[in-house]
Amino acid sequence: MAIRNIVKFGDEVLNKKCRPVEKFDHKLAVLLNDMADTMYDSNGVGLAAPQVGILRRIVVIDVGDELIELINPEIIETSQETQNGAEGCLSQPGQYGLVERPMRVKVRAQNRHGKWFEKEGEELLARAFCHELDHLEGVLFTSRASRMLSPEELEG
Ligand code: NI
């Protein structure tokens, strides 16, 4: 297990579009393990590869029930119904903003062995899918926030 350094806001790697994963090899497995370790170590619910400095389409998510690894993910369905809530990012510690996201999101992705699967998420998981997949396009939540939240608002 290895904790990787999390790239912080201001580093241009966070604004770049990621390339697809083509090799499902040992190196990918090590990266996925490290990304999960790094996410858990920071008490995050998701982490995208550019946040550890790697411009590949790789995401790990765990909103509390299970670790989800997404390689080359794409959103294939979103609900009309939306949710509006506080969102943060491990690359922007201490910053939270109000972001509107779909209530339900279905993604299609490959697992660490290259096998395609689909996964549907609601509420926080749907939000995590959107937030982490945005990272693969170089998009940060702050650009989607209707407004940022003050520490007092977060406590309330
Ligand atoms: Ni993030």
Backbone and ligand atoms as CSV (ligand in chain L), in Angstrom:
chain,resi,resn,atom,element,x,y,z
A,1,MET,N,N,0.836,-1.196,0.000
A,1,MET,CA,C,0.000,0.000,0.000
A,1,MET,C,C,0.868,1.242,0.000
A,2,ALA,N,N,0.397,2.226,-0.707
A,2,ALA,CA,C,1.169,3.469,-0.777
A,2,ALA,C,C,0.221,4.653,-0.898
A,3,ILE,N,N,0.505,5.666,-0.108
A,3,ILE,CA,C,-0.268,6.894,-0.189
A,3,ILE,C,C,0.450,7.816,-1.174
A,4,ARG,N,N,-0.268,8.267,-2.180
A,4,ARG,CA,C,0.339,9.199,-3.146
A,4,ARG,C,C,0.025,10.642,-2.759
A,5,ASN,N,N,0.825,11.534,-3.271
A,5,ASN,CA,C,0.647,12.956,-3.014
A,5,ASN,C,C,-0.554,13.473,-3.814
A,6,ILE,N,N,-1.452,14.193,-3.159
A,6,ILE,CA,C,-2.620,14.736,-3.859
A,6,ILE,C,C,-2.289,16.119,-4.422
A,7,VAL,N,N,-2.470,16.243,-5.732
A,7,VAL,CA,C,-2.225,17.504,-6.434
A,7,VAL,C,C,-3.261,18.526,-5.978
A,8,LYS,N,N,-2.801,19.732,-5.690
A,8,LYS,CA,C,-3.702,20.762,-5.187
A,8,LYS,C,C,-4.062,21.787,-6.272
A,9,PHE,N,N,-5.186,22.472,-6.029
A,9,PHE,CA,C,-5.698,23.512,-6.919
A,9,PHE,C,C,-4.579,24.481,-7.312
A,10,GLY,N,N,-4.522,24.815,-8.584
A,10,GLY,CA,C,-3.478,25.711,-9.063
A,10,GLY,C,C,-2.492,24.964,-9.950
A,11,ASP,N,N,-2.389,23.639,-9.734
A,11,ASP,CA,C,-1.524,22.809,-10.589
A,11,ASP,C,C,-2.275,22.555,-11.895
A,12,GLU,N,N,-1.628,22.844,-13.008
A,12,GLU,CA,C,-2.338,22.780,-14.294
A,12,GLU,C,C,-2.734,21.353,-14.699
A,13,VAL,N,N,-2.167,20.345,-14.041
A,13,VAL,CA,C,-2.537,18.961,-14.360
A,13,VAL,C,C,-4.041,18.736,-14.112
A,14,LEU,N,N,-4.608,19.534,-13.194
A,14,LEU,CA,C,-6.032,19.396,-12.856
A,14,LEU,C,C,-6.945,19.964,-13.933
A,15,ASN,N,N,-6.395,20.713,-14.871
A,15,ASN,CA,C,-7.208,21.341,-15.915
A,15,ASN,C,C,-7.081,20.639,-17.263
A,16,LYS,N,N,-6.384,19.506,-17.273
A,16,LYS,CA,C,-6.150,18.824,-18.552
A,16,LYS,C,C,-7.085,17.641,-18.745
A,17,LYS,N,N,-7.368,17.355,-20.019
A,17,LYS,CA,C,-8.215,16.218,-20.356
A,17,LYS,C,C,-7.374,14.948,-20.294
A,18,CYS,N,N,-7.942,13.898,-19.724
A,18,CYS,CA,C,-7.206,12.635,-19.560
A,18,CYS,C,C,-7.381,11.725,-20.766
A,19,ARG,N,N,-6.353,10.919,-20.999
A,19,ARG,CA,C,-6.375,9.961,-22.104
A,19,ARG,C,C,-6.918,8.608,-21.618
A,20,PRO,N,N,-7.508,7.832,-22.545
A,20,PRO,CA,C,-8.027,6.514,-22.153
A,20,PRO,C,C,-6.922,5.568,-21.686
A,21,VAL,N,N,-7.308,4.624,-20.839
A,21,VAL,CA,C,-6.412,3.537,-20.438
A,21,VAL,C,C,-6.464,2.476,-21.535
A,22,GLU,N,N,-5.299,2.025,-21.956
A,22,GLU,CA,C,-5.243,0.987,-22.985
A,22,GLU,C,C,-4.671,-0.316,-22.463
A,23,LYS,N,N,-3.802,-0.206,-21.464
A,23,LYS,CA,C,-3.159,-1.424,-20.921
A,23,LYS,C,C,-3.713,-1.743,-19.546
A,24,PHE,N,N,-4.301,-2.932,-19.421
A,24,PHE,CA,C,-4.840,-3.384,-18.129
A,24,PHE,C,C,-3.807,-4.305,-17.499
A,25,ASP,N,N,-2.751,-3.690,-17.007
A,25,ASP,CA,C,-1.595,-4.449,-16.542
A,25,ASP,C,C,-1.352,-4.274,-15.033
A,26,HIS,N,N,-0.237,-4.780,-14.583
A,26,HIS,CA,C,0.116,-4.702,-13.164
A,26,HIS,C,C,0.262,-3.259,-12.698
A,27,LYS,N,N,0.796,-2.425,-13.585
A,27,LYS,CA,C,0.998,-1.019,-13.239
A,27,LYS,C,C,-0.347,-0.339,-12.937
A,28,LEU,N,N,-1.363,-0.679,-13.705
A,28,LEU,CA,C,-2.707,-0.130,-13.476
A,28,LEU,C,C,-3.240,-0.610,-12.127
A,29,ALA,N,N,-3.036,-1.898,-11.830
A,29,ALA,CA,C,-3.511,-2.460,-10.559
A,29,ALA,C,C,-2.854,-1.750,-9.379
A,30,VAL,N,N,-1.557,-1.502,-9.479
A,30,VAL,CA,C,-0.829,-0.799,-8.408
A,30,VAL,C,C,-1.384,0.618,-8.244
A,31,LEU,N,N,-1.617,1.289,-9.374
A,31,LEU,CA,C,-2.158,2.651,-9.325
A,31,LEU,C,C,-3.538,2.669,-8.657
A,32,LEU,N,N,-4.404,1.733,-9.041
A,32,LEU,CA,C,-5.747,1.656,-8.448
A,32,LEU,C,C,-5.665,1.419,-6.946
A,33,ASN,N,N,-4.787,0.513,-6.520
A,33,ASN,CA,C,-4.618,0.246,-5.083
A,33,ASN,C,C,-4.144,1.501,-4.361
A,34,ASP,N,N,-3.180,2.182,-4.944
A,34,ASP,CA,C,-2.641,3.406,-4.335
A,34,ASP,C,C,-3.699,4.507,-4.282
A,35,MET,N,N,-4.496,4.620,-5.349
A,35,MET,CA,C,-5.533,5.655,-5.358
A,35,MET,C,C,-6.564,5.403,-4.261
A,36,ALA,N,N,-6.949,4.136,-4.068
A,36,ALA,CA,C,-7.908,3.814,-2.999
A,36,ALA,C,C,-7.282,4.130,-1.643
A,37,ASP,N,N,-6.039,3.725,-1.429
A,37,ASP,CA,C,-5.348,4.007,-0.159
A,37,ASP,C,C,-5.307,5.514,0.101
A,38,THR,N,N,-5.006,6.272,-0.940
A,38,THR,CA,C,-4.877,7.722,-0.822
A,38,THR,C,C,-6.225,8.357,-0.497
A,39,MET,N,N,-7.282,7.872,-1.159
A,39,MET,CA,C,-8.642,8.384,-0.895
A,39,MET,C,C,-9.054,8.090,0.552
A,40,TYR,N,N,-8.865,6.858,1.000
A,40,TYR,CA,C,-9.261,6.489,2.370
A,40,TYR,C,C,-8.433,7.258,3.399
A,41,ASP,N,N,-7.144,7.429,3.110
A,41,ASP,CA,C,-6.255,8.142,4.036
A,41,ASP,C,C,-6.718,9.581,4.251
A,42,SER,N,N,-7.338,10.174,3.203
A,42,SER,CA,C,-7.807,11.564,3.294
A,42,SER,C,C,-9.284,11.654,3.631
A,43,ASN,N,N,-9.899,10.493,3.935
A,43,ASN,CA,C,-11.343,10.454,4.228
A,43,ASN,C,C,-12.181,11.032,3.100
A,44,GLY,N,N,-11.754,10.803,1.856
A,44,GLY,CA,C,-12.522,11.269,0.703
A,44,GLY,C,C,-13.503,10.196,0.251
A,45,VAL,N,N,-14.447,10.600,-0.608
A,45,VAL,CA,C,-15.387,9.625,-1.166
A,45,VAL,C,C,-15.082,9.334,-2.640
A,46,GLY,N,N,-14.063,10.017,-3.178
A,46,GLY,CA,C,-13.693,9.771,-4.560
A,46,GLY,C,C,-12.354,10.402,-4.890
A,47,LEU,N,N,-11.694,9.822,-5.883
A,47,LEU,CA,C,-10.406,10.366,-6.320
A,47,LEU,C,C,-10.210,10.015,-7.789
A,48,ALA,N,N,-9.750,10.979,-8.567
A,48,ALA,CA,C,-9.499,10.756,-9.991
A,48,ALA,C,C,-7.994,10.812,-10.248
A,49,ALA,N,N,-7.547,10.068,-11.265
A,49,ALA,CA,C,-6.113,9.929,-11.521
A,49,ALA,C,C,-5.355,11.267,-11.655
A,50,PRO,N,N,-5.931,12.292,-12.303
A,50,PRO,CA,C,-5.175,13.547,-12.383
A,50,PRO,C,C,-4.843,14.131,-11.010
A,51,GLN,N,N,-5.630,13.754,-9.991
A,51,GLN,CA,C,-5.360,14.255,-8.637
A,51,GLN,C,C,-4.115,13.627,-8.021
A,52,VAL,N,N,-3.615,12.546,-8.647
A,52,VAL,CA,C,-2.312,12.028,-8.229
A,52,VAL,C,C,-1.306,12.221,-9.369
A,53,GLY,N,N,-1.638,13.162,-10.270
A,53,GLY,CA,C,-0.697,13.572,-11.304
A,53,GLY,C,C,-0.660,12.706,-12.545
A,54,ILE,N,N,-1.690,11.860,-12.722
A,54,ILE,CA,C,-1.688,10.948,-13.867
A,54,ILE,C,C,-2.872,11.238,-14.781
A,55,LEU,N,N,-2.568,11.601,-16.039
A,55,LEU,CA,C,-3.620,12.031,-16.969
A,55,LEU,C,C,-4.234,10.856,-17.726
A,56,ARG,N,N,-4.813,9.944,-16.942
A,56,ARG,CA,C,-5.509,8.787,-17.515
A,56,ARG,C,C,-6.911,8.717,-16.953
A,57,ARG,N,N,-7.824,8.049,-17.720
A,57,ARG,CA,C,-9.240,8.020,-17.335
A,57,ARG,C,C,-9.504,6.919,-16.299
A,58,ILE,N,N,-9.159,7.254,-15.048
A,58,ILE,CA,C,-9.256,6.310,-13.930
A,58,ILE,C,C,-9.842,7.037,-12.718
A,59,VAL,N,N,-10.827,6.367,-12.070
A,59,VAL,CA,C,-11.505,6.951,-10.913
A,59,VAL,C,C,-11.719,5.875,-9.853
A,60,VAL,N,N,-11.571,6.242,-8.582
A,60,VAL,CA,C,-12.026,5.366,-7.492
A,60,VAL,C,C,-13.048,6.150,-6.671
A,61,ILE,N,N,-14.064,5.425,-6.202
A,61,ILE,CA,C,-15.143,6.037,-5.410
A,61,ILE,C,C,-15.528,5.073,-4.295
A,62,ASP,N,N,-15.800,5.606,-3.113
A,62,ASP,CA,C,-16.427,4.821,-2.055
A,62,ASP,C,C,-17.251,5.778,-1.208
A,63,VAL,N,N,-18.576,5.708,-1.364
A,63,VAL,CA,C,-19.439,6.610,-0.589
A,63,VAL,C,C,-19.899,5.938,0.700
A,64,GLY,N,N,-19.301,4.792,1.006
A,64,GLY,CA,C,-19.626,4.148,2.278
A,64,GLY,C,C,-20.037,2.693,2.174
A,65,ASP,N,N,-20.419,2.247,0.974
A,65,ASP,CA,C,-20.841,0.840,0.879
A,65,ASP,C,C,-19.817,-0.062,0.216
A,66,GLU,N,N,-19.072,0.442,-0.757
A,66,GLU,CA,C,-18.130,-0.437,-1.454
A,66,GLU,C,C,-17.164,0.417,-2.274
A,67,LEU,N,N,-16.002,-0.167,-2.549
A,67,LEU,CA,C,-15.035,0.508,-3.416
A,67,LEU,C,C,-15.436,0.264,-4.869
A,68,ILE,N,N,-15.550,1.341,-5.626
A,68,ILE,CA,C,-15.886,1.238,-7.046
A,68,ILE,C,C,-14.707,1.759,-7.854
A,69,GLU,N,N,-14.212,0.927,-8.747
A,69,GLU,CA,C,-13.109,1.327,-9.631
A,69,GLU,C,C,-13.672,1.511,-11.037
A,70,LEU,N,N,-13.453,2.676,-11.614
A,70,LEU,CA,C,-13.973,2.970,-12.949
A,70,LEU,C,C,-12.817,3.311,-13.883
A,71,ILE,N,N,-12.672,2.503,-14.938
A,71,ILE,CA,C,-11.661,2.778,-15.952
A,71,ILE,C,C,-12.387,3.174,-17.235
A,72,ASN,N,N,-11.949,4.242,-17.862
A,72,ASN,CA,C,-12.574,4.761,-19.087
A,72,ASN,C,C,-14.091,4.949,-18.928
A,73,PRO,N,N,-14.530,5.554,-17.822
A,73,PRO,CA,C,-15.967,5.655,-17.573
A,73,PRO,C,C,-16.658,6.694,-18.439
A,74,GLU,N,N,-17.939,6.431,-18.700
A,74,GLU,CA,C,-18.785,7.419,-19.371
A,74,GLU,C,C,-20.169,7.401,-18.733
A,75,ILE,N,N,-20.789,8.565,-18.683
A,75,ILE,CA,C,-22.159,8.650,-18.184
A,75,ILE,C,C,-23.088,8.287,-19.314
A,76,ILE,N,N,-23.963,7.284,-19.091
A,76,ILE,CA,C,-24.857,6.854,-20.168
A,76,ILE,C,C,-26.311,7.241,-19.898
A,77,GLU,N,N,-26.635,7.610,-18.649
A,77,GLU,CA,C,-27.998,8.032,-18.324
A,77,GLU,C,C,-27.979,8.972,-17.135
A,78,THR,N,N,-28.802,10.010,-17.192
A,78,THR,CA,C,-28.971,10.874,-16.021
A,78,THR,C,C,-30.460,11.146,-15.838
A,79,SER,N,N,-30.890,11.302,-14.587
A,79,SER,CA,C,-32.297,11.600,-14.300
A,79,SER,C,C,-32.585,13.070,-14.584
A,80,GLN,N,N,-33.844,13.344,-14.884
A,80,GLN,CA,C,-34.283,14.739,-15.012
A,80,GLN,C,C,-34.225,15.407,-13.646
A,81,GLU,N,N,-34.602,14.606,-12.632
A,81,GLU,CA,C,-34.611,15.113,-11.258
A,81,GLU,C,C,-33.181,15.445,-10.842
A,82,THR,N,N,-33.021,16.561,-10.156
A,82,THR,CA,C,-31.683,16.963,-9.732
A,82,THR,C,C,-31.594,17.073,-8.217
A,83,GLN,N,N,-30.372,17.219,-7.727
A,83,GLN,CA,C,-30.116,17.461,-6.309
A,83,GLN,C,C,-29.189,18.676,-6.240
A,84,ASN,N,N,-29.378,19.470,-5.201
A,84,ASN,CA,C,-28.547,20.658,-5.018
A,84,ASN,C,C,-27.931,20.559,-3.630
A,85,GLY,N,N,-26.602,20.429,-3.563
A,85,GLY,CA,C,-25.989,20.232,-2.251
A,85,GLY,C,C,-24.542,20.669,-2.206
A,86,ALA,N,N,-23.977,20.550,-1.012
A,86,ALA,CA,C,-22.589,20.959,-0.790
A,86,ALA,C,C,-21.644,19.941,-1.410
A,87,GLU,N,N,-20.606,20.450,-2.042
A,87,GLU,CA,C,-19.627,19.575,-2.665
A,87,GLU,C,C,-18.232,20.110,-2.364
A,88,GLY,N,N,-17.285,19.192,-2.170
A,88,GLY,CA,C,-15.899,19.566,-1.935
A,88,GLY,C,C,-14.984,18.683,-2.756
A,89,CYS,N,N,-13.678,18.883,-2.610
A,89,CYS,CA,C,-12.710,18.137,-3.419
A,89,CYS,C,C,-11.402,18.021,-2.649
A,90,LEU,N,N,-10.771,16.847,-2.692
A,90,LEU,CA,C,-9.505,16.649,-1.973
A,90,LEU,C,C,-8.396,17.555,-2.513
A,91,SER,N,N,-8.568,18.057,-3.743
A,91,SER,CA,C,-7.574,18.969,-4.306
A,91,SER,C,C,-7.813,20.421,-3.893
A,92,GLN,N,N,-8.965,20.659,-3.258
A,92,GLN,CA,C,-9.300,22.014,-2.801
A,92,GLN,C,C,-9.754,21.951,-1.340
A,93,PRO,N,N,-8.835,21.551,-0.437
A,93,PRO,CA,C,-9.219,21.332,0.959
A,93,PRO,C,C,-9.819,22.585,1.592
A,94,GLY,N,N,-10.893,22.366,2.359
A,94,GLY,CA,C,-11.525,23.468,3.087
A,94,GLY,C,C,-12.499,24.287,2.261
A,95,GLN,N,N,-12.625,23.965,0.963
A,95,GLN,CA,C,-13.540,24.733,0.114
A,95,GLN,C,C,-14.770,23.889,-0.215
A,96,TYR,N,N,-15.933,24.509,-0.050
A,96,TYR,CA,C,-17.177,23.822,-0.369
A,96,TYR,C,C,-18.080,24.753,-1.149
A,97,GLY,N,N,-18.790,24.173,-2.102
A,97,GLY,CA,C,-19.693,24.982,-2.906
A,97,GLY,C,C,-21.001,24.258,-3.129
A,98,LEU,N,N,-22.004,25.024,-3.510
A,98,LEU,CA,C,-23.326,24.481,-3.793
A,98,LEU,C,C,-23.359,24.085,-5.268
A,99,VAL,N,N,-23.525,22.771,-5.533
A,99,VAL,CA,C,-23.494,22.290,-6.914
A,99,VAL,C,C,-24.746,21.467,-7.210
A,100,GLU,N,N,-25.382,21.775,-8.327
A,100,GLU,CA,C,-26.554,21.014,-8.762
A,100,GLU,C,C,-26.089,19.854,-9.634
A,101,ARG,N,N,-26.571,18.656,-9.309
A,101,ARG,CA,C,-26.223,17.432,-10.058
A,101,ARG,C,C,-27.491,16.615,-10.275
A,102,PRO,N,N,-27.470,15.687,-11.221
A,102,PRO,CA,C,-28.632,14.795,-11.371
A,102,PRO,C,C,-28.793,13.926,-10.117
A,103,MET,N,N,-30.022,13.558,-9.805
A,103,MET,CA,C,-30.297,12.709,-8.645
A,103,MET,C,C,-29.835,11.281,-8.887
A,104,ARG,N,N,-29.956,10.821,-10.140
A,104,ARG,CA,C,-29.520,9.455,-10.485
A,104,ARG,C,C,-28.666,9.499,-11.750
A,105,VAL,N,N,-27.588,8.720,-11.707
A,105,VAL,CA,C,-26.649,8.686,-12.833
A,105,VAL,C,C,-26.237,7.237,-13.087
A,106,LYS,N,N,-26.255,6.847,-14.355
A,106,LYS,CA,C,-25.760,5.516,-14.700
A,106,LYS,C,C,-24.460,5.670,-15.492
A,107,VAL,N,N,-23.436,4.929,-15.090
A,107,VAL,CA,C,-22.168,4.974,-15.805
A,107,VAL,C,C,-21.854,3.615,-16.411
A,108,ARG,N,N,-21.049,3.666,-17.453
A,108,ARG,CA,C,-20.506,2.469,-18.074
A,108,ARG,C,C,-19.005,2.629,-17.971
A,109,ALA,N,N,-18.320,1.556,-17.557
A,109,ALA,CA,C,-16.869,1.648,-17.379
A,109,ALA,C,C,-16.251,0.266,-17.481
A,110,GLN,N,N,-14.930,0.230,-17.510
A,110,GLN,CA,C,-14.210,-1.042,-17.473
A,110,GLN,C,C,-13.669,-1.250,-16.066
A,111,ASN,N,N,-13.553,-2.527,-15.663
A,111,ASN,CA,C,-12.912,-2.821,-14.382
A,111,ASN,C,C,-11.409,-2.974,-14.614
A,112,ARG,N,N,-10.682,-3.307,-13.546
A,112,ARG,CA,C,-9.213,-3.361,-13.650
A,112,ARG,C,C,-8.706,-4.446,-14.601
A,113,HIS,N,N,-9.616,-5.351,-15.011
A,113,HIS,CA,C,-9.227,-6.388,-15.960
A,113,HIS,C,C,-9.672,-6.060,-17.386
A,114,GLY,N,N,-10.353,-4.920,-17.542
A,114,GLY,CA,C,-10.770,-4.506,-18.880
A,114,GLY,C,C,-12.200,-4.873,-19.218
A,115,LYS,N,N,-12.894,-5.519,-18.278
A,115,LYS,CA,C,-14.272,-5.952,-18.534
A,115,LYS,C,C,-15.234,-4.773,-18.330
A,116,TRP,N,N,-16.139,-4.592,-19.322
A,116,TRP,CA,C,-17.118,-3.505,-19.233
A,116,TRP,C,C,-18.252,-3.867,-18.290
A,117,PHE,N,N,-18.749,-2.875,-17.540
A,117,PHE,CA,C,-19.895,-3.070,-16.665
A,117,PHE,C,C,-20.655,-1.750,-16.552
A,118,GLU,N,N,-21.865,-1.828,-16.024
A,118,GLU,CA,C,-22.659,-0.616,-15.778
A,118,GLU,C,C,-22.960,-0.516,-14.292
A,119,LYS,N,N,-23.081,0.720,-13.822
A,119,LYS,CA,C,-23.351,0.934,-12.398
A,119,LYS,C,C,-24.239,2.162,-12.267
A,120,GLU,N,N,-25.296,2.022,-11.446
A,120,GLU,CA,C,-26.213,3.131,-11.250
A,120,GLU,C,C,-26.031,3.690,-9.845
A,121,GLY,N,N,-26.053,4.998,-9.731
A,121,GLY,CA,C,-25.902,5.628,-8.427
A,121,GLY,C,C,-26.978,6.658,-8.177
A,122,GLU,N,N,-27.345,6.808,-6.896
A,122,GLU,CA,C,-28.324,7.815,-6.479
A,122,GLU,C,C,-27.683,8.732,-5.466
A,123,GLU,N,N,-28.223,9.938,-5.366
A,123,GLU,CA,C,-27.808,10.899,-4.347
A,123,GLU,C,C,-26.285,11.067,-4.325
A,124,LEU,N,N,-25.623,10.731,-3.190
A,124,LEU,CA,C,-24.183,10.993,-3.078
A,124,LEU,C,C,-23.370,10.243,-4.135
A,125,LEU,N,N,-23.771,9.003,-4.450
A,125,LEU,CA,C,-23.020,8.252,-5.458
A,125,LEU,C,C,-23.164,8.900,-6.834
A,126,ALA,N,N,-24.358,9.368,-7.157
A,126,ALA,CA,C,-24.572,10.069,-8.432
A,126,ALA,C,C,-23.710,11.331,-8.487
A,127,ARG,N,N,-23.669,12.045,-7.364
A,127,ARG,CA,C,-22.845,13.253,-7.270
A,127,ARG,C,C,-21.367,12.909,-7.465
A,128,ALA,N,N,-20.920,11.819,-6.827
A,128,ALA,CA,C,-19.513,11.408,-6.941
A,128,ALA,C,C,-19.170,11.013,-8.382
A,129,PHE,N,N,-20.076,10.293,-9.042
A,129,PHE,CA,C,-19.838,9.938,-10.452
A,129,PHE,C,C,-19.588,11.210,-11.265
A,130,CYS,N,N,-20.478,12.192,-11.105
A,130,CYS,CA,C,-20.370,13.431,-11.886
A,130,CYS,C,C,-19.086,14.189,-11.553
A,131,HIS,N,N,-18.806,14.338,-10.269
A,131,HIS,CA,C,-17.634,15.095,-9.820
A,131,HIS,C,C,-16.345,14.446,-10.336
A,132,GLU,N,N,-16.221,13.125,-10.156
A,132,GLU,CA,C,-14.971,12.452,-10.536
A,132,GLU,C,C,-14.802,12.382,-12.050
A,133,LEU,N,N,-15.908,12.166,-12.780
A,133,LEU,CA,C,-15.790,12.125,-14.240
A,133,LEU,C,C,-15.450,13.499,-14.801
A,134,ASP,N,N,-15.921,14.558,-14.130
A,134,ASP,CA,C,-15.528,15.918,-14.518
A,134,ASP,C,C,-14.007,16.079,-14.449
A,135,HIS,N,N,-13.392,15.498,-13.408
A,135,HIS,CA,C,-11.928,15.599,-13.259
A,135,HIS,C,C,-11.215,15.072,-14.515
A,136,LEU,N,N,-11.798,14.034,-15.138
A,136,LEU,CA,C,-11.141,13.431,-16.311
A,136,LEU,C,C,-11.183,14.369,-17.515
A,137,GLU,N,N,-12.080,15.377,-17.449
A,137,GLU,CA,C,-12.161,16.394,-18.510
A,137,GLU,C,C,-11.442,17.677,-18.107
A,138,GLY,N,N,-10.816,17.648,-16.935
A,138,GLY,CA,C,-10.120,18.842,-16.459
A,138,GLY,C,C,-11.050,19.881,-15.858
A,139,VAL,N,N,-12.248,19.420,-15.436
A,139,VAL,CA,C,-13.254,20.339,-14.886
A,139,VAL,C,C,-13.326,20.185,-13.367
A,140,LEU,N,N,-13.233,21.293,-12.646
A,140,LEU,CA,C,-13.301,21.276,-11.188
A,140,LEU,C,C,-14.674,21.745,-10.710
A,141,PHE,N,N,-15.082,21.261,-9.523
A,141,PHE,CA,C,-16.444,21.564,-9.041
A,141,PHE,C,C,-16.670,23.059,-8.847
A,142,THR,N,N,-15.586,23.791,-8.579
A,142,THR,CA,C,-15.742,25.227,-8.336
A,142,THR,C,C,-16.295,25.941,-9.572
A,143,SER,N,N,-16.021,25.378,-10.765
A,143,SER,CA,C,-16.546,26.002,-11.986
A,143,SER,C,C,-18.019,25.668,-12.182
A,144,ARG,N,N,-18.539,24.697,-11.426
A,144,ARG,CA,C,-19.953,24.311,-11.541
A,144,ARG,C,C,-20.787,24.820,-10.368
A,145,ALA,N,N,-20.115,25.342,-9.345
A,145,ALA,CA,C,-20.832,25.764,-8.137
A,145,ALA,C,C,-21.622,27.044,-8.403
A,146,SER,N,N,-22.889,27.064,-7.934
A,146,SER,CA,C,-23.686,28.288,-8.071
A,146,SER,C,C,-23.123,29.344,-7.130
A,147,ARG,N,N,-22.610,28.875,-5.969
A,147,ARG,CA,C,-21.876,29.768,-5.079
A,147,ARG,C,C,-21.092,28.928,-4.086
A,148,MET,N,N,-20.069,29.525,-3.492
A,148,MET,CA,C,-19.277,28.820,-2.493
A,148,MET,C,C,-19.960,28.997,-1.130
A,149,LEU,N,N,-19.678,28.052,-0.232
A,149,LEU,CA,C,-20.311,28.072,1.090
A,149,LEU,C,C,-19.299,28.505,2.152
A,150,SER,N,N,-19.765,29.285,3.119
A,150,SER,CA,C,-18.903,29.721,4.208
A,150,SER,C,C,-18.848,28.617,5.265
A,151,PRO,N,N,-17.799,28.610,6.106
A,151,PRO,CA,C,-17.709,27.603,7.174
A,151,PRO,C,C,-18.947,27.589,8.074
A,152,GLU,N,N,-19.534,28.769,8.314
A,152,GLU,CA,C,-20.729,28.853,9.165
A,152,GLU,C,C,-21.906,28.114,8.518
A,153,GLU,N,N,-22.044,28.274,7.216
A,153,GLU,CA,C,-23.136,27.611,6.508
A,153,GLU,C,C,-22.985,26.089,6.557
A,154,LEU,N,N,-21.727,25.624,6.489
A,154,LEU,CA,C,-21.472,24.192,6.500
A,154,LEU,C,C,-21.831,23.568,7.835
A,155,GLU,N,N,-21.542,24.309,8.911
A,155,GLU,CA,C,-21.855,23.803,10.244
A,155,GLU,C,C,-23.358,23.730,10.476
A,156,GLY,N,N,-24.095,24.671,9.865
A,156,GLY,CA,C,-25.522,24.785,10.095
A,156,GLY,C,C,-26.350,23.757,9.396
L,1,NI,NI,NI,-12.401,16.321,-6.746
